[in-house]
């Protein structure tokens, strides 16, 4: 969608019964992931594993946001 939008063809999806609304929603999800990825790249975000955290340690660290919020 980003590199070659002119190659997009929804005709097969529409013929299979996918609604225009569902295609629009899928495009919105793709756009959101694109923005998030570009933002993460721009600020130099790294995965927790790059800092030596295990999955369990990362989940424990992130869990505080569910309890306390981001403020």
N, C-alpha and C positions, 0 to 999 in steps of 0.2 A: 504494500500500500504506500509505503514511503518512497521507495526508490523508483518504482514503475507504476504509478497509479493508472496510467492509460491502459495497462494490461488487465485491469480488473474487469470481470465479466460475471454479473450476478445471475445470468440467465439460467444456468444449471441449478443453482440453489433455489431460485424462484420456481423452476419447473418441478423440483423435488418437494415443493410445498413450504419452503421457508418463507416467512412473511417479510415484507419490506421493513417492518418494525424490528424484527429479529436481526436482519442484516444491518440496520442502522445501529442497533445496540451492540452488535459485534464490532462495528467500525469504531464506536465510542470506546469500547474496551481496548481495542488496539491502539487508539490514540492516547488513552490514559497511560498504558504501559510504555508507549514511546516517550511521553513527557517525563514519566518517572525515571526511565532509564537515562534519558538525556540529562535530567537534573542530577541524578546520582553521579553520572560521569563528570558533570561540570564541577561538582563540589568535591570530587575525589573520594566518594564513599567507598568503603571496603567492607566485605563480609566479615562477620565476627571471626570466622575461621582464619582470616589473614592475621588476626591478633592472637591466635593460639587458643581461642575459646572453643570448648566442645559445644555440641548442640545443647546439652543440658545446661551448661553455664550461660549460653546465649539466651535460652528460654527463661532462666531464672532472672537474668538481667532485664529482659524485656517485660517480664511479668510485673515489674514495679509500675510500668506505665498503665497497666490495667487497673491497678490499685490506686495509684496516686495521680494519674493523668500526666499531661506533658508540661503543666505549669509549675 
